[in-house]
């Protein structure tokens, strides 16, 4: 999940997870690491966006309803 957020927040290309030097760094940190493919990362970013979009819409809906009560 952290790599999904890092790629999305920092506008990194999905292919970065297949960069040999980055994979080497990951392997130095944890030899058992499983780095996702760029297609998996892309799917996860899109899924995270959709879930976030829905949650934000719910928050705004509640905020709009609450705010409109004060306008009456």
Secondary structure, DSSP 8 states (H G I E B T S, - for coil): -HHHHHHHHTT--GGGGG-HHHHHHHHHH-TT-----HHHHHHHHHHHHHHHHHHHHHHHHHHHHHHHHHH-
